[in-house]
Amino acid sequence: MKVTEPEISQQYTALYQATIREAVDGSAALMTRLIAHTRAGLREQESQALELRERDRLTDSRRRLNQFEPILCERFAEELQTAFARMASVERALPAAPTGLQFDQLAAMDDAQLAQRVSSARVQHTVQLAADAALAELNQLICAMLGLATVRLEHNPLRPAVYVEAVTAALTHLPVPSTVSKSWISVMSGALGHELDAYYRHLCAHLRERGVASGGLAGAVGPSGAAERPTVQQRPVLTLEKLRDLLADASFDAHDLDRIEQRYSRHAPVLDDAGSATGGLEPTGFRATVPAAFDAIREMKLIDRVVHRVQTGKAAALPVTDAPQALREELRRSAHGLDQTLGVEVVTMMVDNITHDQRLLPPVRQLVGELEPALLQLALADPRFFSHRQHPARRLLHEITHRSIAFESVESRGFSGFMEPLREAVAPLASASIDTAEPFDKVLSQLVGLWDDPDGKEKRQLAKAVKALQKAEQRKALASTIVADMLARPDAALVPDAVLDFLCGPWAQVIAHARMADKSGADDPGHFAQLIEGLMWSAQPHLTRKKVPTLTRLVPQLLSRLREGLATIDYPPHKTSGFFEVLMHLHQRGFKPDAAAASPPVARRPRDAASMSAHLSGNDGLWVAPLEARASGFIDLSTDVLPLPQRTAIDELVVGSRVALMAEGSWTRTRLSWTSPNTTLLLFTDALGYMQSLTRRSCEQLFATGQLRIISAHPVQDALDAVVQTAMHNSVDIRF
């Protein structure tokens, strides 16, 4: 029999937990060795120091390290345990939230924060390089224990970044100057890498001995799901500092441009016919000299000539796919200052990241690529493109890519209808001369007006679906109180399981439905609650055999009223057929007493009302009537109730999240449109407005079996964040 992924995960649960415990238990000894290495390093620096002041500083640093050694060992263990617990609180199959620096955070950072980020990244880079050889195999073994189909670094809680963060956090809390703690971690980083390399090798051997194998795992993929591509060296080298300066320059508002132009007009160079600058102040590209906003003014005068030359001259002799490259080269040569050149590079990298994003279908990636000339022009004419997340061009890119993720393939229903008006609206931008954001704003307004349900049909359908699900959930809440009252009865523990299951399941829903539908204020509308006592009595042969005439009169009325009540909620007969068979057998035993019927049953242990209701009704104790199911596209996946962890993958979903769902044998991409207040019900809508609703438990089941995948649906933001990661990589790579 083929072992499924969840079974593999359960197979290694104890081993995985033991591995984490051993990592925490060994953390104090690891910190002791790191401190010993740092102490030796400081002592060596002391012996080589030529100045007395430097020697005294190093001596003081070493003494402080000795003083805080016990605290460091204790704090490091606590930080590591906290990190492991935090990761365990999230569903293992869900990629960890990104911890890297994001594009929109960069402009607000000062020099000290920037330096700290680069320093931390450099330490992580040093540690990972030292431990890299054994880390690859450990990643495979850890992911195999977790039951994953692919190797994902972020799922390995023992990865170097977690240790670096724990060491950094332990040092940060010490009452020592930051310069001292930074000097310690810079010395520790090399030792930590070698320590982890040895630990990883030992752990890999141990896990292999315990039967963990990684041969069936597929290769690693990036967090977005797209295959990782080798980084191409950009020109000029984009570092965090340069990118931050570019974003800060771009924070000038449009109404500032006239003032800036007047202020710097005396320095403006004269443009010759070739579009090159002559005379005046030589621009450097930094805020201390000529702001990028002023460069943008000059580029507005220059850009038409550049584009004209590309479109009519050089680019005319090139294939269509080479035209953007020709424009890039022209803009690089014509750009004034480093900021302008970096603007071209950032747009180029962003577009390149989007056009290689495997979440997007090929026609969408091609369309974004065709927009590159317009975006390159805009980046120079309106630098707010970089700093304003709500800039019309960025919003247009987001809407195009975000909405396109709704389609699983080019053959998906509605994809051609999505692309045709999109191509028609965007086509003029691809060949236009751009000097403001207005053309992007017009296209955005046109498309949003087309996409956002102009006749209101989808909103009405959504409101109808939400109303149906809210009704089902209200009925569930009321049924839960009814179940609690039934289980509190003294005779409930004597009733056979099948009968009690029926009363706490569908019959509680019948009573709840009657109370919700009643407008008269009656205590027991429909008199369905009255049947509880008679049904419980009739199901106990040791009692009914003493009053056979009463049982004879009761049974026909009881069966008729039970079927009448179930019909009020359209409860399917096949779901209660087993109950009626058991009930008829119990009645027959009451009519024909035997030895077993003469003995009263042994009282069972009282059952918990909440778990009882969920178990009996399935779907977290929820019953969705057929009319409600049709209105909301409810998918019934009634399953055995298993305890849910405190935090699961579904907790990561928010309204607007995209998921891929296996429905009727094929994948469809859909969007979370609504959730109930306690997230027990989720309603999804696909690109054509078709709805599917599921209980939280059903979503968990689908996720665990690989039939539901959460999709990161922000390709533009991810592409810009990847630019920051490239800048971070370049900053770490620079040797000072």
WOCOR-V400548 format. One record per residue. N is the residue number from 1. OMEGA is omega in radians with two decimals (999 if undefined). NEAR is the number of other C-alpha atoms within 12 Angstrom. D_CENTER is the distance of its C-alpha to the mean C-alpha in whole Angstrom. Layout:
BEGIN
N/OMEGA/NEAR/D_CENTER ; N/OMEGA/NEAR/D_CENTER
END
This chain:
BEGIN
1/-3.13/4/33 ; 2/3.13/7/30 ; 3/-3.12/11/28 ; 4/-3.10/18/24 ; 5/3.10/25/21 ; 6/3.11/25/21 ; 7/3.08/19/24 ; 8/-3.13/26/24 ; 9/3.12/28/21 ; 10/-3.13/18/24 ; 11/-3.06/21/27 ; 12/-3.06/26/25 ; 13/-3.10/21/24 ; 14/3.14/16/27 ; 15/3.13/27/27 ; 16/-3.14/33/24 ; 17/3.10/22/24 ; 18/3.12/16/28 ; 19/3.13/30/26 ; 20/3.13/29/24 ; 21/-3.13/20/27 ; 22/3.10/22/29 ; 23/3.11/30/27 ; 24/-3.12/31/27 ; 25/-3.11/20/31 ; 26/-3.04/24/32 ; 27/-3.13/33/30 ; 28/3.12/28/33 ; 29/3.09/22/36 ; 30/3.13/33/33 ; 31/3.10/43/33 ; 32/3.13/30/37 ; 33/3.11/23/37 ; 34/3.12/34/35 ; 35/3.13/39/37 ; 36/3.10/24/41 ; 37/-3.14/27/39 ; 38/3.12/35/39 ; 39/3.13/32/42 ; 40/3.12/25/44 ; 41/3.12/28/42 ; 42/3.13/34/43 ; 43/3.11/24/47 ; 44/3.10/17/47 ; 45/3.09/23/46 ; 46/-3.07/23/49 ; 47/-3.11/17/51 ; 48/-3.11/14/51 ; 49/-3.11/17/50 ; 50/-3.11/12/54 ; 51/-3.13/13/53 ; 52/-3.12/13/54 ; 53/3.12/12/51 ; 54/3.11/17/49 ; 55/3.13/20/50 ; 56/3.12/19/50 ; 57/3.14/22/47 ; 58/3.10/31/45 ; 59/3.11/25/48 ; 60/3.13/21/46 ; 61/-3.14/32/43 ; 62/3.13/31/44 ; 63/3.08/21/45 ; 64/3.13/27/42 ; 65/3.09/37/40 ; 66/-3.10/22/43 ; 67/-3.04/18/43 ; 68/-3.11/25/39 ; 69/-3.14/28/39 ; 70/-3.13/20/38 ; 71/3.14/23/36 ; 72/-3.13/37/34 ; 73/-3.14/33/34 ; 74/-3.10/28/33 ; 75/3.13/28/30 ; 76/3.10/40/29 ; 77/3.13/32/28 ; 78/-3.13/26/27 ; 79/-3.14/30/24 ; 80/3.13/40/23 ; 81/3.11/29/23 ; 82/3.14/23/21 ; 83/3.13/30/19 ; 84/-3.12/31/19 ; 85/3.14/22/19 ; 86/3.13/19/15 ; 87/-3.12/27/14 ; 88/-3.12/27/16 ; 89/3.12/21/14 ; 90/3.10/25/11 ; 91/-3.03/27/11 ; 92/-3.09/37/12 ; 93/3.13/39/11 ; 94/3.11/36/7 ; 95/3.12/33/7 ; 96/3.10/27/8 ; 97/-3.11/19/7 ; 98/-3.13/18/9 ; 99/-3.11/16/12 ; 100/3.12/25/14 ; 101/-3.12/33/16 ; 102/-3.04/28/15 ; 103/-3.05/34/18 ; 104/3.08/29/18 ; 105/-2.92/25/19 ; 106/-3.05/33/22 ; 107/-3.08/29/24 ; 108/-3.07/23/25 ; 109/3.05/23/25 ; 110/-3.06/17/29 ; 111/-3.12/17/31 ; 112/3.12/13/30 ; 113/3.13/19/26 ; 114/3.14/28/26 ; 115/3.13/21/29 ; 116/3.12/24/27 ; 117/-3.12/31/23 ; 118/3.14/29/26 ; 119/3.13/29/28 ; 120/3.13/31/25 ; 121/-3.14/33/23 ; 122/3.10/29/27 ; 123/3.12/35/27 ; 124/3.13/35/24 ; 125/3.13/28/25 ; 126/-3.13/29/29 ; 127/-3.09/35/27 ; 128/3.11/33/25 ; 129/-3.11/25/28 ; 130/-3.05/25/30 ; 131/-2.95/33/28 ; 132/-3.03/28/27 ; 133/-3.10/21/29 ; 134/-3.08/29/29 ; 135/-3.10/35/25 ; 136/3.14/28/24 ; 137/3.14/34/26 ; 138/3.09/40/24 ; 139/-3.14/39/21 ; 140/-3.10/36/22 ; 141/3.12/44/24 ; 142/-3.14/43/21 ; 143/3.06/41/19 ; 144/3.11/41/22 ; 145/-3.13/40/22 ; 146/3.10/40/18 ; 147/-3.13/35/19 ; 148/-3.11/36/17 ; 149/-3.14/29/18 ; 150/3.13/31/17 ; 151/3.13/34/18 ; 152/-3.09/38/15 ; 153/-3.04/33/16 ; 154/3.11/30/13 ; 155/-3.11/39/14 ; 156/-3.11/38/17 ; 157/-3.12/40/18 ; 158/-3.11/42/21 ; 159/-3.06/40/20 ; 160/-3.08/40/22 ; 161/3.14/36/20 ; 162/3.12/33/19 ; 163/3.14/40/23 ; 164/3.13/39/24 ; 165/3.13/32/22 ; 166/3.10/36/24 ; 167/-3.13/43/27 ; 168/3.14/36/26 ; 169/3.13/25/25 ; 170/-3.14/34/28 ; 171/-3.08/36/30 ; 172/-3.07/24/29 ; 173/-3.12/20/30 ; 174/3.12/27/34 ; 175/3.10/17/37 ; 176/3.09/22/37 ; 177/-3.12/17/37 ; 178/3.12/18/34 ; 179/3.13/18/36 ; 180/-3.12/26/37 ; 181/3.10/29/34 ; 182/3.12/28/33 ; 183/3.11/28/36 ; 184/-3.06/39/35 ; 185/3.10/41/32 ; 186/3.09/33/33 ; 187/-3.11/28/36 ; 188/-2.97/38/33 ; 189/3.12/40/31 ; 190/3.13/29/33 ; 191/-3.14/34/34 ; 192/3.11/45/31 ; 193/-3.14/35/30 ; 194/3.09/28/33 ; 195/-3.14/31/32 ; 196/3.10/41/29 ; 197/3.12/29/30 ; 198/-3.14/22/33 ; 199/-3.14/30/31 ; 200/3.13/35/29 ; 201/3.13/24/32 ; 202/-3.10/19/33 ; 203/3.11/30/30 ; 204/3.12/30/30 ; 205/3.14/19/33 ; 206/-3.12/20/33 ; 207/3.08/28/30 ; 208/3.11/22/32 ; 209/-3.13/13/35 ; 210/3.02/18/33 ; 211/3.12/18/32 ; 212/3.14/32/28 ; 213/-3.09/26/28 ; 214/-3.02/28/26 ; 215/-3.07/17/28 ; 216/-3.08/18/26 ; 217/3.08/25/22 ; 218/-3.10/17/21 ; 219/-3.10/23/21 ; 220/3.00/25/18 ; 221/-3.12/21/16 ; 222/-3.10/26/13 ; 223/-3.12/30/10 ; 224/-3.09/35/10 ; 225/3.11/26/12 ; 226/3.13/24/15 ; 227/-3.12/19/18 ; 228/3.13/19/19 ; 229/3.11/15/22 ; 230/3.14/10/24 ; 231/3.10/16/25 ; 232/-3.13/19/28 ; 233/-3.13/16/30 ; 234/3.07/22/30 ; 235/-0.12/21/33 ; 236/-3.11/22/33 ; 237/-3.12/26/31 ; 238/3.10/35/28 ; 239/3.13/32/28 ; 240/-3.11/42/26 ; 241/3.14/33/29 ; 242/3.14/33/30 ; 243/3.09/47/26 ; 244/3.12/39/26 ; 245/3.11/34/30 ; 246/3.14/42/29 ; 247/3.12/39/27 ; 248/3.08/33/29 ; 249/-3.06/40/32 ; 250/-3.11/38/30 ; 251/3.08/29/29 ; 252/3.09/28/33 ; 253/-3.07/22/33 ; 254/-3.09/23/35 ; 255/3.09/13/38 ; 256/-2.96/19/39 ; 257/3.14/29/39 ; 258/3.14/18/43 ; 259/-3.13/16/44 ; 260/-3.14/25/42 ; 261/3.13/23/44 ; 262/-3.08/14/48 ; 263/-3.05/17/47 ; 264/-3.05/24/47 ; 265/-3.13/20/49 ; 266/3.13/14/52 ; 267/-3.00/23/49 ; 268/3.08/27/48 ; 269/3.09/24/49 ; 270/-3.14/20/51 ; 271/3.08/21/50 ; 272/-3.08/14/52 ; 273/-3.13/12/52 ; 274/3.12/18/50 ; 275/3.14/27/47 ; 276/-3.08/25/48 ; 277/3.06/26/48 ; 278/3.09/17/52 ; 279/3.12/14/53 ; 280/-3.11/15/52 ; 281/3.11/19/49 ; 282/-3.08/20/47 ; 283/3.14/28/44 ; 284/3.13/19/41 ; 285/3.14/29/38 ; 286/-3.07/30/37 ; 287/-3.10/26/37 ; 288/-3.14/13/40 ; 289/-3.13/22/42 ; 290/-3.11/33/41 ; 291/3.12/37/38 ; 292/3.11/45/36 ; 293/3.09/45/36 ; 294/3.06/42/40 ; 295/-3.13/47/39 ; 296/3.11/40/37 ; 297/-3.13/36/40 ; 298/-3.12/38/42 ; 299/3.11/41/40 ; 300/3.10/31/40 ; 301/-3.03/28/44 ; 302/-2.89/34/43 ; 303/-3.14/42/40 ; 304/-3.13/31/42 ; 305/3.13/27/45 ; 306/-3.10/36/42 ; 307/3.14/38/40 ; 308/-3.14/26/44 ; 309/-3.13/25/45 ; 310/-3.05/29/42 ; 311/-3.03/27/42 ; 312/-3.06/18/46 ; 313/-3.00/17/47 ; 314/-3.05/22/45 ; 315/-3.10/25/42 ; 316/-3.12/19/44 ; 317/-3.08/15/45 ; 318/2.98/17/42 ; 319/-3.10/13/40 ; 320/-3.08/21/37 ; 321/-3.13/19/34 ; 322/-3.10/21/36 ; 323/3.10/30/37 ; 324/3.12/36/33 ; 325/3.09/26/34 ; 326/3.13/30/38 ; 327/3.11/40/37 ; 328/-3.09/37/34 ; 329/3.10/26/38 ; 330/-3.12/33/40 ; 331/3.10/39/37 ; 332/-3.12/30/37 ; 333/-3.05/22/41 ; 334/-3.06/34/41 ; 335/3.11/40/39 ; 336/3.08/40/40 ; 337/-3.10/34/39 ; 338/-3.13/34/36 ; 339/3.13/42/34 ; 340/3.12/48/35 ; 341/3.12/39/34 ; 342/3.09/43/31 ; 343/3.08/49/30 ; 344/-3.09/45/31 ; 345/-3.12/41/29 ; 346/3.11/45/25 ; 347/3.14/41/26 ; 348/-3.14/38/27 ; 349/3.13/36/24 ; 350/-3.14/37/21 ; 351/3.13/38/23 ; 352/3.11/32/23 ; 353/-3.13/37/19 ; 354/-3.09/41/19 ; 355/3.05/30/21 ; 356/-3.11/30/20 ; 357/-3.05/37/17 ; 358/3.04/30/17 ; 359/-3.09/39/14 ; 360/3.13/35/17 ; 361/-3.07/31/20 ; 362/3.14/24/23 ; 363/3.13/30/25 ; 364/3.11/40/22 ; 365/3.12/29/22 ; 366/-3.13/25/26 ; 367/3.10/32/26 ; 368/3.10/43/24 ; 369/3.12/36/26 ; 370/3.11/32/29 ; 371/-3.06/41/28 ; 372/3.13/41/28 ; 373/3.12/46/32 ; 374/-3.14/43/31 ; 375/3.10/45/28 ; 376/3.11/51/31 ; 377/-3.09/48/33 ; 378/-3.11/42/31 ; 379/3.13/48/30 ; 380/-3.10/51/33 ; 381/-3.10/38/35 ; 382/-3.06/45/32 ; 383/3.09/47/30 ; 384/3.06/35/28 ; 385/-3.10/42/26 ; 386/-2.95/48/24 ; 387/-3.07/32/24 ; 388/-3.11/27/23 ; 389/-3.13/24/20 ; 390/3.09/21/22 ; 391/-3.07/27/24 ; 392/-3.11/29/25 ; 393/3.11/42/25 ; 394/3.10/38/21 ; 395/3.11/30/21 ; 396/3.10/35/22 ; 397/3.14/42/20 ; 398/-3.11/29/17 ; 399/-3.13/32/19 ; 400/-3.05/40/20 ; 401/-3.12/39/17 ; 402/-3.12/33/14 ; 403/-3.11/39/17 ; 404/3.14/41/18 ; 405/3.10/41/15 ; 406/-3.06/42/16 ; 407/-3.11/39/19 ; 408/-3.12/31/18 ; 409/3.13/24/22 ; 410/3.10/21/25 ; 411/-3.12/17/26 ; 412/3.11/24/24 ; 413/3.05/21/26 ; 414/-3.08/24/26 ; 415/3.13/28/25 ; 416/3.09/21/28 ; 417/3.07/20/29 ; 418/-3.02/30/26 ; 419/-3.03/31/27 ; 420/3.11/17/30 ; 421/3.11/21/30 ; 422/3.11/32/28 ; 423/-3.10/24/30 ; 424/-3.11/17/33 ; 425/-3.03/28/31 ; 426/-3.04/34/30 ; 427/-3.13/23/33 ; 428/-3.14/20/35 ; 429/-3.03/36/33 ; 430/-3.08/32/33 ; 431/-3.06/27/36 ; 432/2.95/28/37 ; 433/-2.99/32/38 ; 434/3.01/35/36 ; 435/3.04/30/37 ; 436/3.10/32/35 ; 437/-3.03/33/31 ; 438/3.12/22/33 ; 439/3.11/27/33 ; 440/-3.13/36/29 ; 441/3.13/23/29 ; 442/3.13/21/32 ; 443/3.12/30/30 ; 444/3.13/30/27 ; 445/3.14/21/29 ; 446/-3.08/21/30 ; 447/3.14/29/27 ; 448/3.07/24/25 ; 449/3.12/16/29 ; 450/-3.04/18/29 ; 451/-2.93/25/25 ; 452/2.92/20/25 ; 453/-3.03/18/27 ; 454/-3.12/14/30 ; 455/3.07/12/32 ; 456/-3.08/15/30 ; 457/-3.10/15/30 ; 458/3.12/22/26 ; 459/3.12/20/26 ; 460/3.12/17/29 ; 461/3.13/26/27 ; 462/3.13/30/24 ; 463/3.12/20/27 ; 464/3.13/23/29 ; 465/3.14/37/26 ; 466/3.13/34/24 ; 467/3.13/23/28 ; 468/-3.12/30/28 ; 469/3.09/40/25 ; 470/3.10/32/26 ; 471/3.13/30/30 ; 472/-3.12/39/29 ; 473/3.07/35/27 ; 474/3.11/28/30 ; 475/3.11/33/32 ; 476/-3.12/40/30 ; 477/3.12/30/30 ; 478/3.12/29/34 ; 479/-3.14/39/34 ; 480/3.10/37/33 ; 481/3.11/25/36 ; 482/3.10/34/38 ; 483/-3.14/41/37 ; 484/3.12/25/37 ; 485/-3.13/24/41 ; 486/-3.11/37/42 ; 487/3.12/34/41 ; 488/3.12/18/43 ; 489/-3.13/20/46 ; 490/-3.08/16/48 ; 491/-3.12/28/49 ; 492/-3.11/35/45 ; 493/-3.13/25/45 ; 494/-3.09/28/48 ; 495/3.10/39/47 ; 496/-3.06/29/46 ; 497/-3.07/29/42 ; 498/-3.13/28/42 ; 499/3.12/37/44 ; 500/3.08/39/42 ; 501/3.13/37/38 ; 502/-3.12/37/40 ; 503/-3.10/46/41 ; 504/-3.14/46/37 ; 505/-3.05/44/35 ; 506/-3.08/47/37 ; 507/3.05/45/40 ; 508/3.09/45/38 ; 509/3.11/45/36 ; 510/-3.13/44/39 ; 511/-3.14/41/40 ; 512/3.13/41/37 ; 513/-3.13/37/38 ; 514/3.14/31/41 ; 515/3.14/27/41 ; 516/-3.10/27/38 ; 517/-3.05/20/40 ; 518/3.10/16/43 ; 519/-3.05/12/45 ; 520/-3.10/12/48 ; 521/-3.14/12/47 ; 522/3.13/15/48 ; 523/-3.10/17/47 ; 524/-3.14/23/47 ; 525/-3.11/21/47 ; 526/-3.14/27/48 ; 527/-3.14/22/49 ; 528/3.13/34/46 ; 529/3.14/33/46 ; 530/-3.08/21/49 ; 531/-3.06/30/49 ; 532/-3.09/34/47 ; 533/-3.14/24/50 ; 534/-3.14/28/52 ; 535/3.12/39/49 ; 536/-3.13/38/49 ; 537/-3.07/33/53 ; 538/-3.10/42/53 ; 539/-3.12/44/51 ; 540/-3.05/42/53 ; 541/-3.11/36/56 ; 542/3.05/30/58 ; 543/-3.04/29/58 ; 544/-3.14/33/59 ; 545/3.12/30/62 ; 546/-3.12/21/64 ; 547/-3.09/21/63 ; 548/3.11/23/63 ; 549/3.11/14/65 ; 550/3.11/21/62 ; 551/-3.13/32/59 ; 552/3.12/21/61 ; 553/-3.01/17/61 ; 554/-2.95/25/57 ; 555/-3.13/29/56 ; 556/3.13/17/56 ; 557/-3.10/18/55 ; 558/-3.12/31/52 ; 559/3.13/25/51 ; 560/-3.11/16/51 ; 561/3.10/25/50 ; 562/3.14/37/47 ; 563/3.10/25/46 ; 564/3.14/23/47 ; 565/3.14/32/44 ; 566/3.13/33/42 ; 567/-3.12/22/42 ; 568/3.10/26/41 ; 569/3.13/31/38 ; 570/-3.12/25/38 ; 571/-3.05/28/37 ; 572/3.14/18/38 ; 573/-3.07/19/41 ; 574/-3.14/12/40 ; 575/-3.13/21/37 ; 576/-3.09/27/40 ; 577/3.13/17/43 ; 578/3.12/17/43 ; 579/-3.10/28/43 ; 580/3.07/26/46 ; 581/3.11/19/48 ; 582/-3.11/24/48 ; 583/3.12/33/49 ; 584/3.11/26/52 ; 585/3.12/23/53 ; 586/3.11/34/53 ; 587/3.12/36/55 ; 588/3.10/25/57 ; 589/3.09/27/58 ; 590/3.11/32/59 ; 591/-3.11/29/61 ; 592/-3.06/22/63 ; 593/3.03/23/62 ; 594/-3.07/16/62 ; 595/-3.11/13/62 ; 596/-3.11/16/58 ; 597/-3.11/24/58 ; 598/-3.10/19/61 ; 599/3.12/15/59 ; 600/-3.14/20/56 ; 601/3.09/20/52 ; 602/-3.13/14/51 ; 603/3.10/15/49 ; 604/3.03/16/45 ; 605/3.13/15/43 ; 606/-3.10/21/41 ; 607/-3.14/25/37 ; 608/-3.03/21/35 ; 609/-3.07/30/34 ; 610/-3.12/27/30 ; 611/3.13/26/30 ; 612/-3.12/32/33 ; 613/-3.13/39/32 ; 614/-3.10/35/28 ; 615/-3.02/31/30 ; 616/-3.08/39/33 ; 617/-3.01/36/31 ; 618/3.10/30/28 ; 619/3.13/36/25 ; 620/3.13/39/24 ; 621/-3.05/41/28 ; 622/2.98/45/27 ; 623/3.10/51/30 ; 624/-3.11/43/29 ; 625/-3.10/32/32 ; 626/3.12/22/33 ; 627/3.11/22/33 ; 628/3.13/28/30 ; 629/3.14/31/28 ; 630/-3.12/22/30 ; 631/-3.03/29/29 ; 632/-3.11/39/25 ; 633/-3.04/32/25 ; 634/3.10/36/24 ; 635/-3.08/33/23 ; 636/3.08/31/25 ; 637/-3.11/25/24 ; 638/-3.08/28/26 ; 639/3.03/23/26 ; 640/-3.11/20/27 ; 641/3.04/24/26 ; 642/3.13/17/24 ; 643/3.11/15/23 ; 644/3.06/22/19 ; 645/-3.13/16/18 ; 646/-3.11/14/17 ; 647/-3.06/20/13 ; 648/-3.11/27/11 ; 649/-3.07/34/8 ; 650/3.08/39/9 ; 651/-3.14/26/9 ; 652/-3.13/27/6 ; 653/3.00/30/7 ; 654/3.13/25/9 ; 655/-3.05/22/12 ; 656/3.13/27/12 ; 657/3.10/32/8 ; 658/3.04/36/10 ; 659/2.97/43/10 ; 660/-3.02/33/13 ; 661/3.05/37/16 ; 662/-3.11/23/19 ; 663/3.12/25/21 ; 664/3.03/10/25 ; 665/3.13/8/25 ; 666/-3.12/15/23 ; 667/2.99/23/19 ; 668/3.10/36/18 ; 669/-3.04/42/15 ; 670/-3.01/40/15 ; 671/3.09/39/13 ; 672/-3.07/38/13 ; 673/-3.07/33/16 ; 674/2.97/32/17 ; 675/3.05/32/17 ; 676/-3.06/27/20 ; 677/3.13/16/20 ; 678/3.06/14/19 ; 679/3.04/28/16 ; 680/3.10/31/19 ; 681/3.12/42/19 ; 682/-3.11/42/16 ; 683/-3.10/46/18 ; 684/3.10/40/16 ; 685/-3.14/37/18 ; 686/-3.02/37/19 ; 687/-3.13/33/20 ; 688/3.12/27/24 ; 689/3.09/30/23 ; 690/-3.03/31/23 ; 691/2.98/36/22 ; 692/3.07/40/20 ; 693/-3.12/45/20 ; 694/2.98/40/19 ; 695/3.09/40/19 ; 696/-3.10/36/17 ; 697/3.10/37/18 ; 698/3.09/34/19 ; 699/3.12/43/15 ; 700/3.13/39/15 ; 701/3.13/31/18 ; 702/3.14/29/16 ; 703/-3.10/27/13 ; 704/-3.12/29/16 ; 705/3.08/22/18 ; 706/-3.12/24/16 ; 707/3.05/23/17 ; 708/-3.14/29/13 ; 709/3.08/35/10 ; 710/-3.08/36/7 ; 711/2.98/36/7 ; 712/-2.96/38/6 ; 713/-3.13/37/9 ; 714/-3.06/29/11 ; 715/-3.11/40/13 ; 716/3.13/42/15 ; 717/3.11/33/14 ; 718/-3.14/36/12 ; 719/3.11/35/16 ; 720/3.07/37/17 ; 721/3.09/32/15 ; 722/3.04/35/17 ; 723/3.11/42/20 ; 724/-3.14/36/20 ; 725/3.06/33/19 ; 726/3.10/33/22 ; 727/3.09/40/24 ; 728/3.12/37/23 ; 729/3.13/31/24 ; 730/3.12/29/27 ; 731/3.13/29/28 ; 732/-3.06/29/27 ; 733/-3.11/22/30 ; 734/-3.13/16/32 ; 735/3.13/8/35 ; 736/999/5/37
END
